[in-house]
């Protein structure tokens, strides 16, 4: 009987089957060259396992020689398959182009020919033995040594490429896991083969090591999706990109970044990898999915924690043939200058629109509001002329006419003054200075000269606000005059700080809003009128211009503040100006 079954054959039989396990996940690999190298390695290892199994079971020298010759298919081609895999994985793709790929197979093909045509070059001597599992022993020939050296060189070069990749990207957890998995698989196979060639063991356990590699590789790909996001041509393309790049899982976890991303965000790779995308950019994961589903995949967003920087991000899906949803690639560029220019243009446009609105208001005042006092002056001028032109001059009529003319003149003077203030009230305040709020409130009271009213300032003298002092004065002056013109004396006007429960009877003490208020104890303003009192030209006083509160609103807005009118606890009008940064020493 030429063959004999022994228990030691079982691991080799299992190995011949297990080496084909990666076939189960071959579609998971994103590059066809991975698949080709994997198929070559699987077939070579399977042939190696079967040949070694039959060699061990052989009971005659001719039978063992037959399978010893056939086993050379394994080491000859599996080394080439590993080399091709390493070249593709580490982006040394120049070595797997056609002009270099085919020469790699010269030594393996010659080896297959030499073992049949010149076996003495492979086995220098062959002798019978009854020691152990084999019936023959041999000493390696020249070609055996040459072939083994060639295979080890291919494996050594491929391993060095992988180790270099590991060292280059050791700060990148994702790439580190990939590379460690590849190295572990290769170490198992190489360890088994070196043990045989160094006579540590009489059995060549290399194909069994290949089966363990196949199991590890299959689990890594199917369970941990080891090569789903393998960055092809990473060193050449990704690392030299001027744009920042993040690779994230469908759950939003960042697994890879390029150098530009870390530099642009002024962080290290470790500050990004393992974090969520919305920890980096002010954008939700739901919005990222909307960008993928929509017609536009780009959006301009701020960097979280640095609101002064803006980036234009583009989101793209990552997929492989077996899965349409394995991750996201997010590329981004710093567009802060572009956004700021756009904001400046929008601000200029808004400023021009406000100027046009004020021009319309000017036209309305000139064409209508100023026409009324001019008509009044014309009418009373005729009355005065008639009163003094006759033989019996009526000085009383003339004096009455002149009084009406004076009032019309004063009204026109107030209108012109208001128009000049209106021209600059809405201009954005750019140059501010620390202004003592209490001092301005008292000074404005002197300028306003409101008869029959009393001022009660409840603002600490050391409280300051960043403002344009002259325009802040005008706010108080106009609000004082508004209280005096629309209430019967006596009227008390109180100025205080929002949220000051001790000084302000209307405060809830929450301190949620910062700013100041002005409240009187007059008749108040109805809810219907509150909607209109800040409109240009609105007034309930026949002698009013309807511009005063419009100016107040424009000055408040120009400072970036807010104004609201309510009713005070005593029933009077209460104006609250909020959003003001107050400083109290």
C-alpha positions, 0 to 999 in steps of 0.5 A, a space after each residue: 500500500 503506497 499511502 497510510 492514514 495517520 492523525 497528523 493528517 487531520 490539520 493539513 486536511 482542515 487547512 486545505 479547506 480553511 484557506 478558502 475561507 477568505 473567498 466568503 468575504 472577497 467581495 468586501 475588498 474594495 480593490 480588485 488587485 486585493 482579490 487577485 492576490 488573495 485568490 493566488 494565495 488561497 490556491 497556492 496554500 491549498 495546493 501546499 496543504 494537499 501536497 504536504 498531506 499526501 507526502 506525509 501519508 506516502 509509504 514509498 520514496 517515489 510517492 513521497 517524491 511526487 508530492 514533494 515536487 507538487 508542494 513547491 506550487 505553494 511556496 512558489 506562488 504564495 510568496 508572490 501573492 503576499 508581495 502583490 497584496 503588500 504592494 497594493 496595501 501600502 500603495 507601492 503600485 508601481 511593482 504590480 504594473 504589468 511590466 513588473 508583475 509578470 517577471 515576479 512569476 519567473 522564478 516560481 514557474 522555473 521552480 515548477 519546471 526544475 523540480 521535474 526536469 532537474 530534481 538534483 538542483 532541488 534535492 542534492 541527495 535523497 536517502 531512505 529513512 525510517 525515522 519519523 513520518 517520512 520515508 526519505 530524507 534530502 539535503 537542499 540543492 542549489 535551486 531549492 536555496 535560490 527559490 527559498 531565498 527569492 520567496 523570503 526576499 519577496 516576503 521580507 520586502 512586503 513585510 517591510 512595506 507594511 511595517 513602514 506603514 505601521 510606523 508612519 501612521 502609528 498615531 492613526 488608530 484606524 490604520 494601526 489596527 489594519 496594519 497590525 492585523 496584516 502583520 499578525 497574519 503574515 507572522 503566523 505563516 512565516 513563523 511556521 515556514 521558518 521553523 521547518 527550514 531551520 529544522 526546528 520541526 520535521 513537519 512543514 506546518 506552513 499551510 496550517 499557518 496559512 489556514 490560521 491566517 485565513 481564519 483571522 483575515 476572514 473574521 477581521 473583514 466580516 466582523 470588523 470590516 478591516 478593509 472597508 475604509 482602506 485609504 488607497 493611494 493615501 500617501 500620494 493623494 490624501 496626504 498631499 491634498 490642500 483640502 482637509 479630509 475626514 473619514 467617518 463611520 455611518 455613526 459619525 465617528 472619525 476614523 481617519 484624517 489627513 495632515 491638512 485636516 489637523 493643520 487647518 483645525 490646529 489640532 493633532 490627529 489624536 484630537 480628531 480620531 475617535 471623536 464625532 464629526 459634530 464635535 468638530 464642526 457645528 453640524 448635526 449628523 442628521 444634517 450630514 445625512 440630508 446633504 448626502 440625500 439632497 442635490 447639494 452635498 456641500 455646506 458652509 459651517 463653523 468650527 466648534 469652539 472657534 466661531 471665527 473660522 468658517 469651512 466649506 464641507 463636502 460630504 461623500 458616501 463610501 461604499 463597496 460592492 457588498 455594502 452601500 453604506 460603510 462610511 463618509 468622506 468629508 473634505 473641507 476648506 477654510 473659507 473664512 475670508 470668503 464668508 467675511 467678504 460676503 458678510 461685509 457685502 450683505 452689511 453694505 447692502 443692508 446699509 444702502 437699503 437703510 439709507 434708501 429708507 431714510 431718504 424716503 423718510 426725508 422726502 416724506 418729511 420735506 414734502 409733507 411734514 415741513 409743508 404744514 408749518 410752512 403753510 401755517 407761517 404763510 397763513 399767519 404772515 398774511 394775518 399779520 400783514 393785514 393787521 398792520 397795513 390798515 389805517 387802524 393797526 390791530 396789534 393784538 392780531 399781529 401779536 397773535 399771528 407772530 406767536 403762531 409763526 414762532 411756534 411753526 418756526 420752532 417746530 420746523 427747527 425741531 424737525 430739521 434737528 430730528 432729520 439730521 439725527 435720523 440721518 446718522 441714527 441708523 448707522 452701525 456704531 463702530 467706535 464706542 467708548 466707556 460711558 457712565 450711564 448715570 451721568 449721561 442720563 442726568 446730562 440729557 435731562 438738562 438738554 431736554 428741558 422738560 417742564 413739569 417733570 422730575 427725574 429719578 436716576 437709580 443707576 450706580 454712578 460707576 456703571 458704564 456702558 460701551 456706546 457712542 456717547 452723543 447718540 446715547 444722549 439722544 436716546 434719553 433726550 427723546 424718551 424724556 421729551 416723549 414722556 413730557 409731551 404725552 402726559 399732564 404734569 407733574 410726571 416723575 421719570 425713573 431711570 434704572 438697571 434691568 434686573 435690579 430688584 431693589 431699585 426697580 419695582 417692576 423687576 422680577 430679580 431674575 437678572 436674565 436680561 442686562 440693560 437699562 429702563 426708563 419708566 414714567 408714572 403718566 398715562 401709559 401707552 395702549 397695547 395697540 399703540 405699542 405696535 406703531 410708536 416706533 414707526 416713522 411719522 407716527 404721533 398722537 400729538 398735533 405738534 409732534 414730528 413723529 420722528 423722536 421714537 423712530 430715532 430712538 429705535 434706530 440708535 438702539 439697533 445701531 448699537 446692537 441692542 433691543 428696545 421694548 415698550 411695556 406698562 410700568 407697575 404704576 400704569 405709565 410707559 416703560 421703555 426697556 433697552 436690553 442686550 447692553 453690556 454693563 460694567 459696574 466697578 
